């Protein structure tokens, strides 16, 4: 932690620090008030016949079809009367992503974690594999893959945020599949060795079986984190850009809450009628592999939900190249690797 904070403070003078202008809440209230005052205006699906106000720094030429009731706020009823002497209209439209890793600790306690005869890796330290995988992937992607992919895609970030999120979700599914397979192998070895009733027994099974899934979780998280933050950042005005990271971390907190609820529900349902819970204290008698397959199934559903959302996302905001919304694209690429700065 000391090293991390020190590196952050050393690099702080070199960061791009754009000072926010105005209040992020003012614009939101202005839009709501303006939309209410112009509630008598009929909003057309075809925007070509309407005259809309566009902020100087905005790249959007017309409002989106989402929340069309608020589009009244930026409609100029009289293009001549509603212009200021400097030729700019009134500024009323300036405001407009858990896994099974914790369970791996219980699995790792039952396998051989020795590197040498004298050195044994603590079960909790295997989480560093995910962190190292994430860090190495960030560096490799930024310095090696981005220049290569940019030649073929024409995108300064290599691939679009949607692609990053999709690949991250897909790799997350593969990681849960590996978790289920590894747990099935571990449990079968436990039963064959006669250790089913001994949760403290150590199998003659190397802990390296768990390295691929933990490393894959790291790569999946790296892609998903960057993709989500880039996407959220592109949707928000500059005065709310700091909310991008906050919105992502809120999603993580909500996911952790739902995951805890899911664990409780699975444990309660599978233990009814005197049956052994899938998540029993003695994991050798439980069925952690079934739980992993359940998580895989939910991850697949989540992946197809993501594809559906991408399919119905308002594509007319895009310019067909970057995958980002144009309003944030200029600042995003001027910073030359926003995803590196977000670390």
N, C-alpha and C positions, 0 to 999 in steps of 0.2 A: 504494500500500500504506500509506503514512504517513497519507494522508487517510482511508482506510478504518478503520485502527486508531484514529485520533483520534476519528472519529464514533462508533465502538463504545464507546470509553472515556467520551465525553461523555454518551452515553445510558445507560450502565451503571447509574447510581443509580436510574433509573426503571424498570428491568426487574423483573418479578415473579420473585423468587428463593425458591422453595419448598425448604426443607431436607429432604433425604431422611431417612426414619426407618428404622432397622434396616439389616440387610444384605440385599442382593438375592440372595445365595447361600443364606442361611439358610432362606428360605421355600421355595426349590426343593428343598433337602435334606429339609426337614420334610414336604413333599408326598410325596416318594419313600419316605421311611421310613414315613409314615402309610399310604400305599397298600399297602406290603408287609405291614405289620402287620394290615391289614384285607383281605388277599387272599382270605380265605374268604368274603367277602360277595359275593353275586351282584348285579351292577350291572344294573338294569333299563333298557330303552329308554324306558319311560314313567316320568318322574320324579315324577309327581303323587303316588305312594304312598310316596315316600321323604322323609326329613327331612334336609336339608342345612344345613351351617353357612354363613352369609353374613357376611363382614366388615362392620363398621359403615359403612365408606366405599364399599363395593361396591354397584353398582346391579344386579348380576346376581342373579336370583331362583333360578336353577338352573344347574348346570354344563352345559358344551357336550357334544355327542356326539363331539367329537374327543378322542382319547387317553382313551377311556372307562375304561381300566384305572386311570387316576389319579383318577377320580372317587370311588373308594373313600375317598380321603383326607379328603373333606369330608362323608362320610356320618356322621350322628350315630346310633350304634347304640342308645343309650339317651338320648333327649332330656332326661331328668331328671337322670341321673347325670353326663352330660358337660357340664353347664352350670356355670360359675363362679358364685360368690355374687352377682356383679353382673349375672347374667343373660346373659352372653356366652359363647359356646362357645370352645374352644381355637382359637387362631389358626393353623390348618394350611392354609388356602386363600388366603393373602395373596399368593401368587405364581401365578400361573397360567402395483428396480425398477430406448452408443458410436455413433456415427454416422459419416458420411463426411466430416466437416469437415476433418480433417487432409489428406485427399487433395485437397481444394479448393485448397490452397496450390500444388500442382504444376500444377493447371489455370490458376490465376490468373497464374502466371509466364509463360504463353504467350499472354495476352490484353492488350489495351490498358488500363492502369490509371491513365491520366492524367485528372485532373479539369480542369486547365488545361494550357497548353503547358509550364509550368514546374514543375508539381506532380504527382507520381506517388505514388499510395498504395502502400506496401509490401505485398507479397502476404500476409505474416503478420498485418498489421493488420486484415485483413478479418474476423478472428475477433471483433473488437469489435462487429461488426454483431449477432452472436448475443447477446453480453453486453448490448448496448443494448436489443435487442428483448426480452430476458428482463426487464431492469429496468423498462422502460416498461410491459410487460404486467403486472408485479406491481403497479405503482402504479395503472394503469388498472383492473385487475380489482378491487383492494381498495377503491378510492374511487368507482368508477362502476358497475361491473357487480354487485358484491355487493349493494348496496342495492336495485338494480333486480330482480335475480334472487330476492332474499329475499322480495319481495312475492308472487311466484308459487310458489316452492318451500317457503317457510316455514322455510328453513334459514339460520342466521346466517352461514354461510360461502358462501351463494349456491347451490352445488351440492355433492353428496356427494364424498368422496374417490374412490370408484369412478368417478364421472363424470369427475372431473379426470384420473385416470389413463387412462381410456378415450379421452377427447378428445386427451390428450397423445400417446398411442400412434398414434392415427389421423392427427394432424397430422404426426407423425414419418414415417409412411408417405408422405404427400403430399410431404414434403420430399425423401425419397429418390427419389420419382418425378420431381420437378423436377430433381434432381441427374442422373438418368439421361438425361432429355431434353436438359438443357443440355450434358452431355458429348457426346451424339450430335451435336448441332448444332456444337459446337466441333471435334470430330474431322472431321466432313464438310467444314467450312470449311478445316481444316488440309490435308486431302488435295486439295481443289480448288485450294488455293493452291500446292501442290507443296512443302509443308513437312514431309512425312511423315518424312523422314530427318533433319530438323533440329529437335531438341528445344528449342533456344534461340531459335527464331524466334518473333516476336511477331505475332499475327494482328490484322487490322483488325476486331476484335470487342471490344465494350465489356465491361469487368469488371462492369458493372451487371447483366448477365445472372445473376450469382451472388448478388445481393442477396436476391431473394425466398426462395431455399432457405435461406440463412443466417438470415434473419429468422424463417422458419417453424420452423427448428430451435430458436431461442430461445424462442418461444411454447410449442412442444411440451415443451421441457425444463422451463419454468416450471410448467406444469400437472402434469407428471409428478412433479417434485420435491415440490411441495406435497402432491399427492395421496398419494404413497407415504409421506412423513413423517407426515402426518395419520393414515393408515391404520395404520402400524406403531406410532405413538404410542398409538393407541386400543386396541391389543392388549396392550400391556405394562402391568404395574402401575407405580405411581408410583415405586417404588424402582429401576425399570429404565428410566425415561423417557429418560435420557441415551443409552441404547443405540439409540434410534430413528434419530438422525442417523448413528450409527456403523454401524448395520445397512445404511442406505441407501448410505453411502460404500463399505462393503464390497461391496455389489452393483455399484457403479460400477467398483471395482477388478477384480472378477471378470469383468465385462463387457469391460473393456479387455483383460484377459488372453485371454479367448475370442476377442475381435476380432483380436488379434495372431496367435493360432493360426490363425484363419480366413484371414487374409492369407497366412500361410505355406503353408497347405494349398492355397489357390486358386492361388498362384504356382507351387507344385510340380506340381500336376495339369495346369494349362493350358500348362505349358512342356515337358511330356513329348513325346518324339518329335521334338525339334528345333523345335517350334512356338513362336511368340512368345507370351510370357506375357501374360495380361490386365493384369498389373501390372508390365509391363516398365519399365525405367529410362526409356526413351523412350516417354512416354505417347502420343505421336502414332502409334506403331506398335502399342501395346498396345490393350486394349479395356477401358478404365476404365468405359465405359458398361455393358458386360456385368456388371461387378462391382457397379455401382449397382443394376442390375435384380435381381441375386442378393440384395443386401441388402434390396431392396423385398420380394422373395418371402419372405425370412426374417422380415421385419417383419410381414408379413401373417399368417404362421404364429403369430408371437408374439402378435399382436392377438387371434386366435381362441383361442389358449391362455388369454389373459387373460379373455376372455369365458366360457370354460369354467370357469375358476377362480371367477369371480364367480357363475356359475350354481350351483356346488356349494359355495359358501361357506356356513357355518352361519348362515342368516338369522334364526334365532330369538334371536340376541343383539341384533338391532336393534329399535329402537322404532318403525320405519316412517317417521321424519321426518328425522333428521339424517344417516343413513348411517354414523354413528360407533357404536362399541360403547359402551353406556351407562356402563361403568365409568370411561371417560376423558372422557365428554361434558361433564360438569359443569365440570371444571377447564379443559377445552379452550375452551369458550365463555366462561368467566369471564375468560379472558385477553384476549378480544375481538380476534380475529385471530391465532390461533396461527401461521398461515403467514407473517404479517409478522414475527413474532418469530423464526421459524426462520431468517431471513436472516442 
